[in-house]
Amino acid sequence: METPKSTKRSFLVYVLPLVHLGACLISMVGHVIPSLQYLGIIWVGVMLVDLPVSAIAYALAWKHGTVATIWVVVVGTLWWYLLSRGAGLLIDKIRARAQLGRRTGPPLHHHN
């Protein structure tokens, strides 16, 4: 059974991927609404923070721009999900060790 704390934590895993997806979509709004073309600069930031995933997109972009864009949106969003998930697991592991240390108390030192 999920506790409110674990529900909050499971929701947080989706924050960075949703921010990534939102940034990708906002940066492309200029294609639909010409007066918002200046938002395209966001794409530069997306490409930078998506490294190493976007390295493949840089290689594809010259001849296959659509494939490169789809790669960044889909694989980049998945990348941020995996990073968030990994960070969550690492935080859980650190917290579990800290709680175990509190329950057992400080190590005993033997004096000779």
VOGU-3710 file (C-alpha; in Angstrom, 3 decimals, decimal comma):
1> metpkstkrs> 0,000/0,000/0,000  1,337/3,406/-0,956  1,786/6,033/1,698  1,229/9,732/0,918  5,026/10,185/1,001  5,633/7,413/-1,557  2,845/8,785/-3,766  4,525/12,204/-3,718  7,867/10,624/-4,533  6,413/8,606/-7,409
11> flvyvlplvh> 4,886/11,813/-8,828  8,220/13,649/-8,610  9,742/11,100/-11,020  7,569/12,644/-13,755  8,417/16,312/-13,117  11,659/16,545/-15,124  10,355/14,519/-18,095  7,234/16,705/-18,205  9,364/19,871/-18,037  11,464/18,489/-20,919
21> lgaclismvg> 8,417/17,640/-23,001  6,876/21,034/-22,263  10,084/22,849/-23,246  10,209/20,891/-26,506  6,595/21,715/-27,333  6,919/25,398/-26,381  10,042/25,749/-28,518  8,075/24,459/-31,532  5,090/26,780/-31,114  6,725/29,248/-33,512
31> hvipslqylg> 6,126/26,819/-36,361  2,387/27,120/-35,775  2,140/30,728/-34,571  4,715/32,828/-36,475  4,587/35,697/-33,972  6,015/33,301/-31,341  9,040/32,204/-33,377  11,353/33,718/-30,769  10,461/30,796/-28,477  12,537/28,601/-30,768
41> iiwvgvmlvd> 15,628/29,640/-28,784  14,401/27,258/-26,078  15,367/24,410/-28,423  19,054/25,364/-28,058  18,761/24,918/-24,293  16,959/21,602/-24,704  19,712/20,329/-26,986  22,388/21,348/-24,471  20,780/19,819/-21,386  19,938/16,644/-23,311
51> lpvsaiayal> 23,557/15,750/-23,972  24,556/12,887/-24,486  21,158/11,977/-26,010  21,131/15,012/-28,286  24,561/14,138/-29,730  22,779/11,683/-32,013  20,316/14,405/-32,983  23,198/16,741/-33,895  24,525/14,048/-36,255  21,080/13,407/-37,784
61> awkhgtvati> 19,977/17,043/-38,076  21,875/17,902/-41,252  20,019/15,429/-43,467  17,174/14,123/-41,307  15,854/17,098/-39,332  12,453/15,570/-38,578  13,992/12,334/-37,300  16,419/14,346/-35,156  13,557/16,384/-33,675  11,500/13,288/-32,910
71> wvvvvgtlww> 14,608/11,692/-31,352  15,150/14,647/-29,007  11,503/14,840/-27,958  10,935/11,109/-27,399  14,338/9,798/-26,307  15,195/12,999/-24,437  11,986/12,759/-22,417  12,706/9,083/-21,691  16,278/10,054/-20,695  14,976/12,538/-18,114
81> yllsrgagll> 12,557/9,921/-16,788  15,394/7,437/-16,344  17,601/10,076/-14,667  14,748/10,996/-12,309  14,036/7,355/-11,548  17,723/6,649/-10,877  18,007/9,693/-8,610  14,920/8,547/-6,701  16,365/5,073/-6,185  19,677/6,543/-5,045
91> idkiraraql> 17,939/8,861/-2,573  15,903/5,927/-1,221  19,084/3,891/-0,759  20,845/6,732/1,077  17,815/7,286/3,330  17,574/3,563/4,115  21,247/3,489/5,140  20,790/6,598/7,281  17,783/5,058/9,050  19,646/1,814/9,593
101> grrtgpplhh> 22,531/3,771/11,127  20,149/5,594/13,488  18,551/2,356/14,654  21,815/0,604/15,405  23,441/3,624/17,015  27,007/4,802/16,692  29,747/2,192/16,391  31,341/1,091/19,622  35,024/1,855/20,000  37,145/-0,546/21,980
111> hn> 39,997/0,973/23,888  43,070/-1,175/24,469
//
